[in-house]
Amino acid sequence: MGTGAPQTFRIPLILMAMANLALLGKRLWPWQDVLNLPLNGATGIDPAIALLGYIGLLFWMGGSRVRTTRAALFSATLLGLLGGALLAAHVALEVRPGSDAMPHFRLVGWGLLAAAALVWGFAGSQGTKADGDAIMGLIAGAWSAMTSCLIAFTAVLVEMSMTAPAQVTTDPWKQYEGLAIGNTVTQSLVNSLNVGLTFLLVGPLVGLALGLIFGLMSHSESPKH
């Protein structure tokens, strides 16, 4: 793997984060009305801040010129794509009409989340094997989770665009009391934003934890010299 490898596999992820940020901005237009959303607009602002954080972290973490680190992150990226497919399937399942009333759908949904988490743990294990250090398992697990959660956030944005038209009211009371007056558009928007933010924030933390755990397990099983 040449010295240009970090740029080749991190750039698509950075571009995906930027595209998600642009799509989110388009969905929340006009931006001044974001402040009418719950928590004084934090419901719409926090996902944008999280995506900016992703762009910074991907640029910083992916800039290593150490060969073993590049190999670990490249492997984590590929596994993150698999985890992202599982999370996207979870999003598609959750928005399926009547899914709340079907317990087996709920079980499948949780199974998809668990499978994605295991993928991140495996990325941590592979990262430790590539680098020989359990800390690399932590980094690889987080990187893999970030890759997956960007894909999941894209799925959430697609679901938002397909199921809800652009917001047409700027009345703060209607924004907050949508249930009372039947404003399902705002409810759907807020719910989707909360789901997307949960992926962006919780996913990397789970990846960190499982990457470290799997990395330590892999490190302890490696032959002693």
VEXPA-458024 format. One line per 5 residues: number of its first residue (from 1); their letters; for each residue x, z, y of N, C-alpha, C, CB. Coordinates in nm, 3 decimals, padded with zeros to 5 digits, always signed. Glycine has a CB too. Layout:
N
NUM> a> X Z Y X Z Y X Z Y X Z Y  ... $
END
This chain:
225
1> mgtga> +00.085 +00.000 -00.119 +00.000 +00.000 +00.000 +00.089 +00.000 +00.124 -00.096 +00.123 +00.001  +00.074 -00.095 +00.209 +00.162 -00.106 +00.325 +00.125 -00.010 +00.435 +00.160 -00.246 +00.378  +00.208 -00.013 +00.541 +00.185 +00.081 +00.651 +00.058 +00.050 +00.727 +00.301 +00.080 +00.746  +00.003 -00.072 +00.712 -00.120 -00.106 +00.782 -00.245 -00.057 +00.713 -00.128 -00.253 +00.799  -00.231 +00.000 +00.593 -00.346 +00.040 +00.515 -00.438 +00.139 +00.584 -00.302 +00.098 +00.388 $
6> pqtfr> -00.385 +00.240 +00.657 -00.477 +00.333 +00.722 -00.574 +00.265 +00.816 -00.400 +00.438 +00.797  -00.521 +00.163 +00.891 -00.608 +00.092 +00.984 -00.714 +00.010 +00.910 -00.525 +00.000 +01.073  -00.678 -00.049 +00.794 -00.772 -00.136 +00.727 -00.890 -00.061 +00.669 -00.702 -00.212 +00.617  -00.871 +00.061 +00.614 -00.985 +00.126 +00.553 -01.056 +00.224 +00.647 -00.941 +00.198 +00.429  -00.994 +00.261 +00.757 -01.065 +00.351 +00.849 -01.144 +00.273 +00.954 -00.965 +00.444 +00.918 $
11> iplil> -01.098 +00.151 +00.986 -01.167 +00.075 +01.090 -01.313 +00.046 +01.054 -01.093 -00.055 +01.116  -01.345 +00.002 +00.931 -01.486 -00.019 +00.899 -01.570 +00.107 +00.915 -01.499 -00.071 +00.758  -01.513 +00.223 +00.882 -01.588 +00.348 +00.897 -01.610 +00.381 +01.045 -01.514 +00.463 +00.828  -01.507 +00.359 +01.126 -01.522 +00.384 +01.270 -01.626 +00.289 +01.329 -01.386 +00.367 +01.342  -01.622 +00.163 +01.286 -01.721 +00.066 +01.334 -01.862 +00.104 +01.290 -01.686 -00.076 +01.283 $
16> maman> -01.874 +00.159 +01.168 -02.005 +00.203 +01.121 -02.058 +00.319 +01.206 -01.998 +00.244 +00.973  -01.969 +00.412 +01.239 -02.009 +00.524 +01.323 -02.051 +00.475 +01.462 -01.896 +00.626 +01.334  -01.976 +00.378 +01.516 -02.010 +00.323 +01.647 -02.143 +00.248 +01.642 -01.899 +00.230 +01.697  -02.166 +00.174 +01.533 -02.292 +00.102 +01.518 -02.409 +00.199 +01.508 -02.288 +00.011 +01.394  -02.389 +00.308 +01.433 -02.493 +00.409 +01.423 -02.523 +00.470 +01.560 -02.452 +00.519 +01.324 $
21> lallg> -02.418 +00.493 +01.637 -02.436 +00.550 +01.771 -02.515 +00.453 +01.859 -02.300 +00.581 +01.836  -02.483 +00.324 +01.849 -02.556 +00.224 +01.928 -02.702 +00.215 +01.886 -02.489 +00.087 +01.914  -02.727 +00.217 +01.754 -02.865 +00.210 +01.705 -02.943 +00.335 +01.746 -02.867 +00.194 +01.552  -02.876 +00.450 +01.741 -02.943 +00.573 +01.784 -02.978 +00.566 +01.931 -02.854 +00.695 +01.756  -02.884 +00.516 +02.012 -02.911 +00.502 +02.155 -03.026 +00.408 +02.183 -02.787 +00.453 +02.227 $
26> krlwp> -03.034 +00.300 +02.106 -03.145 +00.205 +02.122 -03.277 +00.270 +02.084 -03.121 +00.079 +02.037  -03.274 +00.349 +01.977 -03.398 +00.414 +01.932 -03.447 +00.519 +02.030 -03.377 +00.478 +01.795  -03.354 +00.583 +02.103 -03.391 +00.690 +02.196 -03.412 +00.641 +02.338 -03.284 +00.797 +02.195  -03.401 +00.512 +02.360 -03.423 +00.457 +02.495 -03.569 +00.471 +02.535 -03.380 +00.309 +02.501  -03.600 +00.505 +02.660 -03.511 +00.536 +02.773 -03.448 +00.675 +02.760 -03.587 +00.526 +02.905 $
31> wqdvl> -03.320 +00.684 +02.788 -03.243 +00.804 +02.758 -03.288 +00.927 +02.835 -03.100 +00.778 +02.786  -03.344 +00.905 +02.954 -03.387 +01.023 +03.030 -03.501 +01.097 +02.962 -03.430 +00.982 +03.170  -03.573 +01.027 +02.874 -03.684 +01.091 +02.805 -03.638 +01.175 +02.686 -03.783 +00.986 +02.757  -03.509 +01.163 +02.650 -03.457 +01.244 +02.539 -03.470 +01.392 +02.571 -03.310 +01.209 +02.511  -03.461 +01.428 +02.698 -03.470 +01.569 +02.737 -03.607 +01.627 +02.709 -03.436 +01.584 +02.884 $
36> nlpln> -03.708 +01.541 +02.684 -03.841 +01.590 +02.651 -03.854 +01.631 +02.504 -03.944 +01.484 +02.683  -03.753 +01.596 +02.423 -03.756 +01.633 +02.282 -03.730 +01.783 +02.266 -03.653 +01.552 +02.202  -03.762 +01.839 +02.150 -03.741 +01.983 +02.129 -03.599 +02.028 +02.159 -03.775 +02.019 +01.986  -03.586 +02.156 +02.194 -03.457 +02.220 +02.226 -03.393 +02.154 +02.347 -03.362 +02.213 +02.106  -03.477 +02.119 +02.446 -03.430 +02.057 +02.570 -03.348 +01.931 +02.546 -03.348 +02.157 +02.648 $
41> gatgi> -03.388 +01.855 +02.446 -03.323 +01.729 +02.417 -03.213 +01.737 +02.313 -03.268 +01.674 +02.540  -03.178 +01.857 +02.268 -03.070 +01.871 +02.171 -03.101 +01.798 +02.041 -03.043 +02.018 +02.141  -03.228 +01.784 +02.008 -03.267 +01.713 +01.886 -03.216 +01.570 +01.886 -03.419 +01.713 +01.872  -03.211 +01.507 +02.003 -03.160 +01.371 +02.013 -03.014 +01.364 +02.052 -03.241 +01.294 +02.112  -02.966 +01.464 +02.128 -02.828 +01.462 +02.177 -02.729 +01.502 +02.068 -02.813 +01.555 +02.296 $
46> dpaia> -02.764 +01.600 +01.987 -02.670 +01.651 +01.886 -02.625 +01.544 +01.786 -02.734 +01.765 +01.810  -02.715 +01.457 +01.734 -02.666 +01.352 +01.645 -02.565 +01.259 +01.713 -02.782 +01.270 +01.592  -02.587 +01.230 +01.842 -02.493 +01.144 +01.914 -02.356 +01.212 +01.926 -02.547 +01.110 +02.054  -02.356 +01.342 +01.956 -02.230 +01.416 +01.965 -02.160 +01.419 +01.829 -02.256 +01.560 +02.015  -02.239 +01.438 +01.723 -02.181 +01.441 +01.588 -02.116 +01.307 +01.554 -02.290 +01.476 +01.482 $
51> llgyi> -02.179 +01.197 +01.590 -02.121 +01.065 +01.563 -01.993 +01.043 +01.643 -02.222 +00.955 +01.596  -01.990 +01.091 +01.766 -01.867 +01.082 +01.844 -01.756 +01.163 +01.778 -01.890 +01.131 +01.988  -01.793 +01.280 +01.724 -01.696 +01.361 +01.651 -01.644 +01.289 +01.528 -01.758 +01.492 +01.612  -01.732 +01.219 +01.458 -01.690 +01.141 +01.342 -01.588 +01.035 +01.382 -01.812 +01.075 +01.274  -01.614 +00.966 +01.491 -01.523 +00.861 +01.535 -01.384 +00.919 +01.561 -01.577 +00.791 +01.662 $
56> gllfw> -01.380 +01.034 +01.630 -01.253 +01.098 +01.658 -01.182 +01.144 +01.532 -01.273 +01.214 +01.750  -01.256 +01.207 +01.440 -01.195 +01.258 +01.318 -01.146 +01.145 +01.228 -01.295 +01.344 +01.242  -01.224 +01.038 +01.216 -01.183 +00.926 +01.133 -01.057 +00.861 +01.188 -01.296 +00.823 +01.124  -01.049 +00.851 +01.319 -00.931 +00.791 +01.381 -00.808 +00.880 +01.358 -00.953 +00.770 +01.532  -00.827 +01.012 +01.372 -00.715 +01.105 +01.359 -00.672 +01.123 +01.213 -00.752 +01.240 +01.419 $
61> mggsr> -00.770 +01.150 +01.126 -00.738 +01.176 +00.986 -00.683 +01.052 +00.916 -00.861 +01.225 +00.913  -00.731 +00.935 +00.954 -00.689 +00.812 +00.887 -00.561 +00.753 +00.940 -00.796 +00.711 +00.898  -00.498 +00.820 +01.035 -00.378 +00.765 +01.097 -00.248 +00.803 +01.030 -00.372 +00.806 +01.237  -00.254 +00.874 +00.918 -00.132 +00.916 +00.850 -00.054 +00.797 +00.796 -00.165 +01.013 +00.735  +00.079 +00.806 +00.803 +00.164 +00.702 +00.748 +00.228 +00.746 +00.617 +00.272 +00.664 +00.848 $
66> vrttr> +00.188 +00.864 +00.568 +00.239 +00.912 +00.439 +00.168 +00.836 +00.328 +00.220 +01.066 +00.424  +00.246 +00.778 +00.238 +00.188 +00.691 +00.135 +00.087 +00.764 +00.047 +00.298 +00.634 +00.048  +00.120 +00.885 +00.004 +00.028 +00.958 -00.084 -00.101 +00.996 -00.012 +00.096 +01.084 -00.138  -00.091 +01.026 +00.116 -00.211 +01.057 +00.193 -00.300 +00.935 +00.207 -00.174 +01.111 +00.332  -00.237 +00.820 +00.233 -00.314 +00.696 +00.245 -00.385 +00.665 +00.113 -00.223 +00.578 +00.286 $
71> aalfs> -00.313 +00.685 +00.003 -00.373 +00.657 -00.128 -00.491 +00.749 -00.154 -00.269 +00.671 -00.239  -00.476 +00.876 -00.119 -00.584 +00.973 -00.141 -00.706 +00.938 -00.058 -00.537 +01.115 -00.107  -00.686 +00.901 +00.068 -00.799 +00.869 +00.156 -00.864 +00.737 +00.118 -00.752 +00.864 +00.302  -00.785 +00.642 +00.072 -00.843 +00.516 +00.027 -00.934 +00.538 -00.094 -00.733 +00.415 -00.007  -00.886 +00.618 -00.188 -00.968 +00.652 -00.305 -01.094 +00.726 -00.262 -00.888 +00.737 -00.405 $
76> atllg> -01.079 +00.818 -00.166 -01.193 +00.895 -00.116 -01.296 +00.804 -00.048 -01.147 +01.004 -00.019  -01.247 +00.699 +00.018 -01.338 +00.604 +00.083 -01.423 +00.532 -00.020 -01.259 +00.502 +00.167  -01.359 +00.485 -00.126 -01.433 +00.413 -00.230 -01.537 +00.504 -00.296 -01.337 +00.359 -00.336  -01.497 +00.629 -00.324 -01.592 +00.723 -00.382 -01.701 +00.759 -00.283 -01.520 +00.849 -00.430  -01.666 +00.761 -00.154 -01.765 +00.789 -00.051 -01.873 +00.683 -00.045 -01.699 +00.801 +00.082 $
81> llgga> -01.836 +00.558 -00.074 -01.936 +00.451 -00.078 -02.037 +00.477 -00.189 -01.868 +00.314 -00.100  -01.989 +00.525 -00.302 -02.079 +00.560 -00.412 -02.169 +00.676 -00.372 -02.000 +00.595 -00.539  -02.110 +00.778 -00.313 -02.190 +00.891 -00.267 -02.292 +00.850 -00.162 -02.101 +01.000 -00.211  -02.253 +00.756 -00.075 -02.345 +00.707 +00.027 -02.464 +00.634 -00.032 -02.273 +00.616 +00.123  -02.439 +00.558 -00.140 -02.549 +00.489 -00.208 -02.647 +00.590 -00.266 -02.495 +00.396 -00.320 $
86> llaah> -02.595 +00.700 -00.319 -02.682 +00.804 -00.374 -02.764 +00.871 -00.263 -02.598 +00.910 -00.448  -02.700 +00.898 -00.149 -02.773 +00.959 -00.037 -02.877 +00.863 +00.020 -02.675 +01.003 +00.073  -02.842 +00.735 +00.029 -02.939 +00.636 +00.078 -03.059 +00.627 -00.015 -02.872 +00.498 +00.093  -03.035 +00.637 -00.146 -03.145 +00.639 -00.242 -03.232 +00.763 -00.221 -03.092 +00.635 -00.387  -03.168 +00.874 -00.189 -03.243 +00.997 -00.161 -03.333 +00.978 -00.039 -03.146 +01.116 -00.138 $
91> valev> -03.279 +00.918 +00.067 -03.359 +00.894 +00.188 -03.477 +00.803 +00.156 -03.272 +00.831 +00.299  -03.452 +00.696 +00.081 -03.559 +00.602 +00.045 -03.666 +00.672 -00.038 -03.501 +00.483 -00.032  -03.624 +00.763 -00.124 -03.719 +00.834 -00.208 -03.803 +00.931 -00.126 -03.646 +00.909 -00.319  -03.740 +00.997 -00.030 -03.810 +01.097 +00.051 -03.918 +01.035 +00.139 -03.711 +01.172 +00.137  -03.897 +00.911 +00.185 -03.995 +00.848 +00.274 -04.101 +00.772 +00.195 -03.925 +00.754 +00.371 $
96> rpgsd> -04.090 +00.771 +00.064 -04.190 +00.703 -00.019 -04.325 +00.774 -00.002 -04.147 +00.701 -00.168  -04.433 +00.701 +00.024 -04.564 +00.764 +00.041 -04.603 +00.848 -00.080 -04.670 +00.659 +00.066  -04.646 +00.972 -00.054 -04.692 +01.059 -00.160 -04.584 +01.130 -00.238 -04.772 +00.983 -00.252  -04.456 +01.116 -00.193 -04.347 +01.177 -00.268 -04.356 +01.329 -00.267 -04.213 +01.134 -00.210  -04.411 +01.388 -00.160 -04.422 +01.534 -00.152 -04.515 +01.590 -00.259 -04.472 +01.575 -00.014 $
101> amphf> -04.611 +01.508 -00.301 -04.708 +01.556 -00.400 -04.664 +01.531 -00.543 -04.841 +01.490 -00.376  -04.547 +01.476 -00.561 -04.498 +01.444 -00.696 -04.372 +01.525 -00.724 -04.470 +01.292 -00.710  -04.384 +01.632 -00.804 -04.268 +01.718 -00.832 -04.149 +01.644 -00.891 -04.309 +01.828 -00.926  -04.173 +01.543 -00.974 -04.060 +01.473 -01.036 -03.981 +01.395 -00.932 -04.109 +01.379 -01.146  -04.047 +01.349 -00.825 -03.975 +01.283 -00.717 -03.882 +01.382 -00.649 -04.074 +01.223 -00.615 $
106> rlvgw> -03.933 +01.504 -00.630 -03.851 +01.608 -00.567 -03.728 +01.639 -00.652 -03.933 +01.736 -00.545  -03.746 +01.646 -00.783 -03.634 +01.674 -00.873 -03.531 +01.561 -00.869 -03.685 +01.694 -01.017  -03.579 +01.439 -00.868 -03.488 +01.324 -00.860 -03.411 +01.327 -00.728 -03.566 +01.192 -00.874  -03.481 +01.363 -00.620 -03.416 +01.371 -00.490 -03.303 +01.473 -00.489 -03.516 +01.406 -00.383  -03.331 +01.591 -00.543 -03.227 +01.694 -00.551 -03.114 +01.649 -00.643 -03.286 +01.826 -00.601 $
111> gllaa> -03.148 +01.578 -00.750 -03.046 +01.527 -00.840 -02.952 +01.429 -00.771 -03.111 +01.461 -00.959  -03.007 +01.344 -00.684 -02.925 +01.249 -00.610 -02.830 +01.322 -00.515 -03.013 +01.152 -00.532  -02.880 +01.428 -00.450 -02.794 +01.506 -00.361 -02.681 +01.573 -00.439 -02.876 +01.612 -00.287  -02.716 +01.629 -00.554 -02.615 +01.696 -00.637 -02.511 +01.596 -00.687 -02.682 +01.767 -00.757  -02.556 +01.477 -00.726 -02.463 +01.375 -00.775 -02.367 +01.333 -00.664 -02.540 +01.253 -00.828 $
116> aalvw> -02.418 +01.318 -00.542 -02.331 +01.282 -00.429 -02.227 +01.391 -00.405 -02.415 +01.259 -00.301  -02.269 +01.518 -00.413 -02.176 +01.629 -00.394 -02.067 +01.628 -00.500 -02.251 +01.762 -00.396  -02.103 +01.598 -00.624 -02.005 +01.592 -00.732 -01.905 +01.477 -00.708 -02.075 +01.574 -00.867  -01.954 +01.369 -00.652 -01.864 +01.258 -00.619 -01.759 +01.304 -00.518 -01.945 +01.137 -00.562  -01.801 +01.384 -00.418 -01.706 +01.434 -00.319 -01.605 +01.528 -00.383 -01.780 +01.506 -00.206 $
121> gfags> -01.653 +01.611 -00.477 -01.561 +01.698 -00.549 -01.459 +01.618 -00.627 -01.637 +01.790 -00.641  -01.505 +01.512 -00.693 -01.415 +01.426 -00.770 -01.313 +01.360 -00.678 -01.493 +01.319 -00.847  -01.357 +01.324 -00.557 -01.263 +01.267 -00.459 -01.155 +01.368 -00.425 -01.337 +01.223 -00.331  -01.193 +01.496 -00.415 -01.094 +01.599 -00.391 -00.995 +01.611 -00.506 -01.162 +01.732 -00.369  -01.045 +01.601 -00.628 -00.959 +01.607 -00.745 -00.859 +01.491 -00.745 -01.042 +01.604 -00.873 $
126> qgtka> -00.909 +01.371 -00.714 -00.822 +01.253 -00.712 -00.721 +01.263 -00.598 -00.905 +01.125 -00.697  -00.765 +01.321 -00.486 -00.672 +01.338 -00.374 -00.558 +01.431 -00.408 -00.745 +01.391 -00.254  -00.589 +01.539 -00.478 -00.484 +01.633 -00.521 -00.389 +01.567 -00.619 -00.545 +01.757 -00.584  -00.442 +01.487 -00.711 -00.356 +01.418 -00.807 -00.264 +01.318 -00.737 -00.441 +01.348 -00.913  -00.315 +01.253 -00.633 -00.235 +01.153 -00.562 -00.124 +01.218 -00.480 -00.323 +01.069 -00.472 $
131> dgdai> -00.154 +01.334 -00.421 -00.061 +01.397 -00.328 +00.015 +01.514 -00.390 -00.135 +01.445 -00.207  -00.041 +01.573 -00.495 +00.022 +01.688 -00.557 -00.003 +01.819 -00.486 +00.167 +01.666 -00.565  -00.090 +01.818 -00.385 -00.120 +01.937 -00.307 -00.271 +01.959 -00.306 -00.065 +01.924 -00.162  -00.315 +02.083 -00.335 -00.457 +02.113 -00.339 -00.523 +02.095 -00.202 -00.479 +02.254 -00.389  -00.446 +02.112 -00.095 -00.503 +02.093 +00.039 -00.550 +01.950 +00.060 -00.401 +02.131 +00.147 $
136> mglia> -00.481 +01.856 -00.004 -00.524 +01.717 +00.008 -00.660 +01.698 -00.058 -00.421 +01.623 -00.056  -00.692 +01.781 -00.156 -00.825 +01.776 -00.216 -00.931 +01.809 -00.113 -00.835 +01.871 -00.334  -00.903 +01.908 -00.030 -00.996 +01.946 +00.077 -01.016 +01.830 +00.174 -00.944 +02.070 +00.153  -00.907 +01.767 +00.214 -00.915 +01.657 +00.310 -00.987 +01.537 +00.249 -00.775 +01.616 +00.357  -00.953 +01.504 +00.125 -01.016 +01.389 +00.060 -01.165 +01.413 +00.037 -00.946 +01.360 -00.074 $
141> gawsa> -01.202 +01.536 +00.000 -01.343 +01.567 -00.018 -01.422 +01.552 +00.111 -01.359 +01.707 -00.072  -01.364 +01.600 +00.221 -01.431 +01.587 +00.351 -01.441 +01.441 +00.393 -01.357 +01.667 +00.458  -01.334 +01.364 +00.373 -01.334 +01.222 +00.410 -01.440 +01.146 +00.331 -01.195 +01.159 +00.386  -01.445 +01.174 +00.200 -01.545 +01.108 +00.115 -01.686 +01.142 +00.161 -01.525 +01.148 -00.031  -01.709 +01.269 +00.194 -01.841 +01.312 +00.240 -01.877 +01.247 +00.372 -01.845 +01.464 +00.254 $
146> mtscl> -01.781 +01.235 +00.462 -01.809 +01.170 +00.591 -01.847 +01.024 +00.571 -01.686 +01.180 +00.684  -01.777 +00.957 +00.480 -01.812 +00.818 +00.449 -01.956 +00.809 +00.399 -01.715 +00.760 +00.344  -01.990 +00.898 +00.305 -02.125 +00.898 +00.248 -02.231 +00.928 +00.353 -02.135 +00.999 +00.133  -02.202 +01.025 +00.439 -02.303 +01.069 +00.537 -02.324 +00.966 +00.647 -02.262 +01.202 +00.598  -02.223 +00.887 +00.676 -02.245 +00.776 +00.770 -02.343 +00.675 +00.711 -02.111 +00.706 +00.804 $
151> iafta> -02.328 +00.648 +00.582 -02.422 +00.557 +00.515 -02.561 +00.618 +00.512 -02.375 +00.525 +00.370  -02.569 +00.748 +00.484 -02.699 +00.816 +00.483 -02.765 +00.811 +00.620 -02.684 +00.962 +00.437  -02.685 +00.829 +00.726 -02.742 +00.826 +00.862 -02.791 +00.686 +00.894 -02.637 +00.872 +00.966  -02.719 +00.584 +00.847 -02.767 +00.447 +00.865 -02.902 +00.428 +00.797 -02.664 +00.346 +00.808  -02.917 +00.484 +00.676 -03.044 +00.474 +00.605 -03.155 +00.544 +00.683 -03.032 +00.535 +00.465 $
156> vlvem> -03.124 +00.658 +00.744 -03.223 +00.730 +00.824 -03.264 +00.647 +00.945 -03.167 +00.867 +00.870  -03.167 +00.583 +01.011 -03.199 +00.500 +01.127 -03.286 +00.380 +01.088 -03.070 +00.451 +01.193  -03.256 +00.321 +00.973 -03.337 +00.209 +00.925 -03.480 +00.256 +00.898 -03.276 +00.147 +00.796  -03.490 +00.373 +00.834 -03.623 +00.429 +00.806 -03.698 +00.457 +00.936 -03.611 +00.559 +00.723  -03.628 +00.507 +01.038 -03.691 +00.534 +01.167 -03.745 +00.406 +01.229 -03.591 +00.600 +01.262 $
161> smtap> -03.667 +00.300 +01.222 -03.708 +00.173 +01.283 -03.824 +00.108 +01.210 -03.590 +00.077 +01.287  -03.828 +00.128 +01.078 -03.932 +00.062 +00.998 -04.065 +00.136 +01.001 -03.885 +00.049 +00.855  -04.060 +00.268 +01.014 -04.183 +00.346 +01.000 -04.243 +00.392 +01.131 -04.158 +00.463 +00.915  -04.167 +00.387 +01.241 -04.220 +00.438 +01.367 -04.183 +00.346 +01.482 -04.169 +00.582 +01.395  -04.280 +00.306 +01.563 -04.249 +00.226 +01.681 -04.181 +00.311 +01.787 -04.376 +00.161 +01.739 $
166> aqvtt> -04.132 +00.246 +01.890 -04.068 +00.319 +01.998 -04.167 +00.415 +02.064 -04.011 +00.222 +02.102  -04.114 +00.530 +02.111 -04.199 +00.630 +02.175 -04.258 +00.575 +02.304 -04.119 +00.759 +02.204  -04.388 +00.598 +02.324 -04.455 +00.541 +02.441 -04.498 +00.646 +02.541 -04.574 +00.461 +02.399  -04.489 +00.775 +02.508 -04.530 +00.879 +02.600 -04.411 +00.963 +02.641 -04.637 +00.968 +02.538  -04.409 +01.004 +02.767 -04.302 +01.090 +02.817 -04.354 +01.227 +02.854 -04.233 +01.026 +02.936 $
171> dpwkq> -04.477 +01.257 +02.814 -04.537 +01.386 +02.844 -04.472 +01.494 +02.757 -04.690 +01.382 +02.822  -04.399 +01.589 +02.818 -04.331 +01.692 +02.738 -04.426 +01.770 +02.649 -04.258 +01.788 +02.828  -04.549 +01.797 +02.697 -04.643 +01.873 +02.614 -04.679 +01.796 +02.489 -04.769 +01.907 +02.694  -04.699 +01.666 +02.503 -04.729 +01.585 +02.387 -04.609 +01.580 +02.292 -04.769 +01.443 +02.430  -04.489 +01.581 +02.350 -04.370 +01.579 +02.266 -04.364 +01.704 +02.179 -04.244 +01.569 +02.351 $
176> yegla> -04.395 +01.819 +02.237 -04.385 +01.945 +02.163 -04.506 +01.971 +02.075 -04.367 +02.059 +02.259  -04.623 +01.929 +02.120 -04.746 +01.964 +02.050 -04.808 +01.844 +01.981 -04.846 +02.025 +02.146  -04.723 +01.759 +01.925 -04.772 +01.638 +01.861 -04.871 +01.666 +01.750 -04.658 +01.560 +01.806  -04.850 +01.774 +01.675 -04.940 +01.805 +01.564 -05.081 +01.834 +01.615 -04.886 +01.924 +01.484  -05.090 +01.904 +01.728 -05.220 +01.944 +01.779 -05.300 +01.826 +01.830 -05.203 +02.046 +01.889 $
181> igntv> -05.233 +01.724 +01.884 -05.307 +01.613 +01.944 -05.291 +01.484 +01.864 -05.261 +01.592 +02.087  -05.227 +01.493 +01.748 -05.217 +01.376 +01.662 -05.106 +01.280 +01.697 -05.343 +01.304 +01.663  -05.003 +01.324 +01.771 -04.893 +01.236 +01.806 -04.791 +01.234 +01.692 -04.826 +01.282 +01.939  -04.818 +01.155 +01.590 -04.733 +01.151 +01.472 -04.603 +01.076 +01.497 -04.807 +01.087 +01.358  -04.600 +00.992 +01.602 -04.478 +00.916 +01.632 -04.363 +01.010 +01.664 -04.502 +00.819 +01.749 $
186> tqslv> -04.388 +01.105 +01.754 -04.283 +01.199 +01.792 -04.246 +01.289 +01.676 -04.328 +01.283 +01.911  -04.344 +01.330 +01.598 -04.313 +01.413 +01.480 -04.218 +01.341 +01.386 -04.441 +01.451 +01.406  -04.247 +01.214 +01.360 -04.163 +01.136 +01.270 -04.022 +01.121 +01.326 -04.225 +00.999 +01.244  -04.013 +01.095 +01.456 -03.884 +01.079 +01.521 -03.801 +01.207 +01.510 -03.902 +01.040 +01.668  -03.863 +01.321 +01.544 -03.793 +01.449 +01.540 -03.749 +01.484 +01.398 -03.882 +01.560 +01.597 $
191> nslnv> -03.838 +01.462 +01.302 -03.803 +01.491 +01.162 -03.684 +01.406 +01.115 -03.924 +01.468 +01.071  -03.687 +01.278 +01.150 -03.578 +01.189 +01.109 -03.446 +01.229 +01.175 -03.611 +01.044 +01.144  -03.451 +01.265 +01.303 -03.330 +01.308 +01.372 -03.273 +01.435 +01.309 -03.359 +01.332 +01.520  -03.360 +01.526 +01.271 -03.314 +01.651 +01.208 -03.251 +01.624 +01.072 -03.431 +01.749 +01.193  -03.313 +01.532 +00.995 -03.257 +01.497 +00.864 -03.120 +01.433 +00.881 -03.352 +01.402 +00.787 $
196> gltfl> -03.110 +01.338 +00.976 -02.983 +01.271 +00.999 -02.874 +01.367 +01.043 -03.000 +01.162 +01.101  -02.908 +01.460 +01.132 -02.809 +01.557 +01.179 -02.765 +01.648 +01.066 -02.866 +01.640 +01.293  -02.857 +01.684 +00.977 -02.822 +01.768 +00.863 -02.719 +01.699 +00.775 -02.946 +01.802 +00.781  -02.739 +01.571 +00.749 -02.640 +01.495 +00.672 -02.504 +01.500 +00.741 -02.685 +01.349 +00.654  -02.501 +01.470 +00.872 -02.375 +01.460 +00.944 -02.299 +01.591 +00.949 -02.401 +01.412 +01.083 $
201> lvgpl> -02.372 +01.703 +00.959 -02.306 +01.833 +00.975 -02.280 +01.903 +00.841 -02.390 +01.923 +01.062  -02.378 +01.902 +00.753 -02.366 +01.978 +00.628 -02.281 +01.902 +00.525 -02.505 +02.006 +00.569  -02.295 +01.769 +00.521 -02.222 +01.691 +00.422 -02.072 +01.717 +00.421 -02.247 +01.546 +00.445  -02.003 +01.704 +00.537 -01.859 +01.728 +00.537 -01.821 +01.870 +00.496 -01.804 +01.700 +00.673  -01.904 +01.969 +00.528 -01.875 +02.107 +00.488 -01.881 +02.121 +00.336 -01.975 +02.205 +00.555 $
206> vglal> -01.982 +02.057 +00.277 -01.991 +02.058 +00.130 -01.872 +01.984 +00.070 -02.125 +01.993 +00.083  -01.835 +01.871 +00.132 -01.719 +01.796 +00.084 -01.591 +01.877 +00.094 -01.705 +01.667 +00.162  -01.574 +01.951 +00.204 -01.458 +02.038 +00.218 -01.451 +02.140 +00.105 -01.461 +02.110 +00.353  -01.564 +02.209 +00.083 -01.566 +02.315 -00.017 -01.542 +02.261 -00.157 -01.700 +02.389 -00.012  -01.617 +02.158 -00.195 -01.602 +02.105 -00.330 -01.469 +02.033 -00.348 -01.717 +02.010 -00.361 $
211> glifg> -01.421 +01.967 -00.243 -01.290 +01.903 -00.251 -01.181 +02.004 -00.277 -01.260 +01.826 -00.124  -01.189 +02.120 -00.211 -01.089 +02.224 -00.232 -01.101 +02.283 -00.372 -01.104 +02.335 -00.128  -01.225 +02.310 -00.415 -01.246 +02.369 -00.548 -01.196 +02.275 -00.657 -01.395 +02.402 -00.570  -01.240 +02.150 -00.651 -01.196 +02.052 -00.752 -01.046 +02.027 -00.741 -01.274 +01.920 -00.736  -00.995 +02.029 -00.617 -00.852 +02.009 -00.599 -00.770 +02.121 -00.660 -00.820 +01.997 -00.453 $
216> lmshs> -00.816 +02.244 -00.642 -00.747 +02.358 -00.701 -00.752 +02.350 -00.854 -00.809 +02.490 -00.652  -00.867 +02.312 -00.907 -00.880 +02.297 -01.052 -00.784 +02.191 -01.104 -01.025 +02.262 -01.091  -00.779 +02.078 -01.034 -00.691 +01.970 -01.075 -00.545 +02.011 -01.064 -00.717 +01.846 -00.990  -00.513 +02.086 -00.957 -00.375 +02.130 -00.937 -00.332 +02.228 -01.044 -00.359 +02.193 -00.800  -00.423 +02.316 -01.084 -00.389 +02.415 -01.186 -00.373 +02.353 -01.324 -00.495 +02.523 -01.190 $
221> espkh> -00.438 +02.238 -01.344 -00.429 +02.171 -01.474 -00.311 +02.076 -01.483 -00.556 +02.095 -01.502  -00.246 +02.048 -01.368 -00.135 +01.954 -01.369 -00.015 +02.016 -01.440 -00.098 +01.913 -01.224  +00.067 +01.936 -01.510 +00.182 +01.989 -01.583 +00.284 +02.050 -01.488 +00.248 +01.878 -01.665  +00.341 +02.161 -01.530 +00.442 +02.229 -01.450 +00.579 +02.167 -01.475 +00.444 +02.380 -01.482  +00.654 +02.153 -01.370 +00.789 +02.098 -01.385 +00.890 +02.211 -01.383 +00.820 +01.996 -01.274 $
END
